[in-house]
Amino acid sequence: EKDAIAGKLASDLKVDELIILTSVPFVYRDFGKESQAPIERMSLSEAKEMISKDEFGKGTMLPKIEASVEFVSSKPGRKAVIANLSKAKDAMAGKTGTLITVE
């Protein structure tokens, strides 16, 4: 899976930030439902809880969240951002996307 490989590569390169670019601007709670809402920040514990509740699409957002969780968990101080490809520059500047950190 490309997301898992990206996370592993980022870990091997010893970088502190992983940016996963996708077709949506944020990770969403209740994606595709009327109650859909963007998640701007997510802790590892929140991400793991949402994974356990099957809140992410198995072939879409779940691999991105799992790769982010693995990356952030692997070394203190790491963070991951999931954002829209067209907003990559803003995501790198912390202006958009979902930020995943230890807490």
Secondary structure, DSSP 8 states (H G I E B T S, - for coil): -HHHHHHHHHHHTT-SEEEEEESSSSEEETTTSTT-EEESEEEHHHHHHHHHTT-S-TTTTHHHHHHHHHHHHTSTT-EEEEEEGGGHHHHHTTSSSEEEE--
